[in-house]
Amino acid sequence: MHLFSAMFLLVMLAAMSSEALYPSPEEGWQIYSSAQDADGKCICTVVAPAQNMCNRDPRSRQLRQLMEKVQNITQSMELLDLRTNRDLQYVRNTESLMKAVDVKLKTASDNPRSLNPKSLQDLKDKVTQLLPLLPVLEQYKTDARQISRVREEVRNLSLVLMAIQEEMGAYDYEELRHRVLLLETRLHSCMQKLGCGKLTGVSNPITIRASGSRFGSWMTDTMIPSSDNRVWSMDGYFKGRRVLEYRTLNDFMKGQNFVQHLLPHPWAGTGHVVYNGSLYYNKYQSNIIIKYHFRSRSVLVQRSLSGAGYNNTFPYSWGGSSDIDLMADENGLWAVYTTIPNAGNIVISRLEPQSLEVLQTWDTGFPKRSAGESFMICSTLYVTNSHLAGAKIYFAYYTNSSSYEYTDIPFHNQYSHISMMDYNPRERVLYTWNNGHQVLYNVTLFQVIKTAGD
């Protein structure tokens, strides 16, 4: 019965994934093995795909590329319009000067003797004032060439649109977008049934927005229903108090429809987390953790993290008062920090969300100053070896077994300076703040599925 129920579960999972996404065999749910444990219970292992699998569909990819081209063209046109208006205003401002020079030149041409030294110098001065017009005219030439390129791009887009229309027939874009959202929801539901797993891969970066300073953090709530899509942004790492709350990810991308929360106490670092409607953060110049409730706009509790270093005593390699890093995963709320008795090695503490009491603590043995950033997935701490270009996920500490291993999981550090990296278990993505860019990474987890009734 165990073997039958296990195979039935796997068949159902494979059917759900293929029905939802139509992936190729190498991109779908990868079944690695089916075996029995010491008690005779069936255990199956599966690797779940990244959540944005449906974006690999050729037609969806073609639409996405088309939208990117439209966006690029729109930006080019806006830039051309801005430059043209600016330069046109300059030409208008110099129009009277050009007319005056033209009158003086005609007068000198008709009556050369009227051009005395003073008049000649005056004419030279006016011509000198007109010299800045030359680069403006050169810019006009450049813009004219740019317009030609844009015109060619628009023509190519028209051909692509015609091809997509022929390929997709009666489907319109809104219907396709709705179907993609439904498929993503089904995939998300499928992945939630799988439960926890071991990190095996990180996708290419997805840049959501470029905003704010070099350092900062942004996040969604890890514990609220999927229908709540609010995004929070906290710019900077030093004495900040201003938290922006956006209604949706789309609003965050556009920088619109937000409310501001002014925290009663400033923060330190970028290791903040939003968990079940509250913001947890490190109070500036202290090892105190604060729980700030967004709805009531009040501090519900604050507690000192005993012995934890602060104020750049034990930061990550990039500094920035990143001594205390708060995070959440499938199994709760965590604090990553270090103490003097631990000789600067990373300490993991699991926290009680209501009281902020420390429930359990682990010493990983990994020096915190050698870490670029870290994040928790399924009670496992993953540590990067740098915050700069060429970084990889280098170390993993498993709290369930109090053991560790060195890993080699590459990821593309596109903007070369990560100052925040946190996992969201609800969406199964990594949120990063990378040199003033807000970036997402999808993750692939190695799953272990135990059959029902075990």
Secondary structure as UniProt FT lines:
FT   HELIX           2..21
FT   TURN            25..27
FT   STRAND          30..36
FT   TURN            38..39
FT   STRAND          42..47
FT   HELIX           51..56
FT   HELIX           58..110
FT   HELIX           112..114
FT   HELIX           117..130
FT   TURN            131..132
FT   HELIX           133..168
FT   TURN            169..170
FT   HELIX           173..194
FT   STRAND          197..202
FT   STRAND          206..210
FT   STRAND          216..219
FT   TURN            226..227
FT   STRAND          231..235
FT   STRAND          238..246
FT   HELIX           249..254
FT   STRAND          258..268
FT   STRAND          273..275
FT   TURN            276..277
FT   STRAND          278..283
FT   TURN            284..285
FT   STRAND          288..293
FT   TURN            294..297
FT   STRAND          298..304
FT   TURN            306..307
FT   TURN            317..318
FT   TURN            320..321
FT   STRAND          325..329
FT   TURN            330..331
FT   STRAND          332..337
FT   TURN            340..344
FT   STRAND          345..351
FT   TURN            353..355
FT   STRAND          358..367
FT   HELIX           368..370
FT   STRAND          374..377
FT   TURN            378..379
FT   STRAND          380..384
FT   TURN            389..390
FT   STRAND          392..398
FT   TURN            399..402
FT   STRAND          403..410
FT   TURN            414..415
FT   STRAND          418..424
FT   TURN            425..428
FT   STRAND          429..434
FT   TURN            435..436
FT   STRAND          437..450
FT   TURN            452..453
//
